[in-house]
Amino acid sequence: MALFLVKVLDFLLKPLGVSLFLVLLGLGVATRRRRTGAALVGTGALALWVLATPWMGDVLIGSLEDQFLPTPIGDISKADAIVVLGGGVGPAVPPRPYPDLNDAGDRLWHGVRLYRAGVATQLIVTGGSPPGATGPGAPAMRTLLTDWQAPPDAIIVESESNTTYENARFTADLCRKRGIDEVVLATSAAHMRRALATFRSTDLDVRPASTDYRAVQEPFTVMSLLPDADGLSKSTAAAHEYVGYLYYRLRGWIE
């Protein structure tokens, strides 16, 4: 229940949630105060428009990604294991015959890239079944890794965690039991700030290996100011990370 309430609050603090709240509040207020109600509705609609533009989406998501620019694989020191965070793979549920990669699937592929480059000899995949999920992510990640010719005995599965905090804690427990001290963390660039801080709080020696960059260098045009689903998706992802980082700080999980 606590996790569900956190997810609801998270939605209300995202662009769509904030905009809908303002519009609905404005419609309610308009029955008594027409001008105030109209102002709230207009503010909600304008906020949604601006936050859904490709320009604003890139500004917000880029402010996170720019903190962790790509590191050439040759510059990444060898470690005991590569930790790949979940969220990029959906399990094989009907009508899917196989696990399905989503927008964050670069996380898993980057983990394979690092493994093949000899950065580490073990791959740890972590991810459970958060609310709304159709099944645990880590076993599906393991299936894809073996499909991509990763040796089964090189893959360690952690499938109980439902949050980044649990990813870090449960993975750290596995590492201690196996004598793993140094890990390379593979996750989306926008997620790396919160993920890296959380994993480092477990006292593991963690090195970032960011991937899944969404803010790309494109020329600014008038189309950059027209809202679309991708722009809203980027703004939403950025808001999720900023709210999540603040929440983790308030809980004392990161410094």
PyMOL commands that set and color helices and strands:
alter all, ss='L'
color gray80, all
select helices_A, chain A and resi 2-12+15-29+34-51+54-65+73-75+106-116+137-147+152-154+164-178+189-200+222-225+229-251
alter helices_A, ss='H'
color red, helices_A
select strands_A, chain A and resi 81-85+89-90+100-101+123-126+155-158+182-188+205-211
alter strands_A, ss='S'
color yellow, strands_A
deselect
rebuild
show_as cartoon
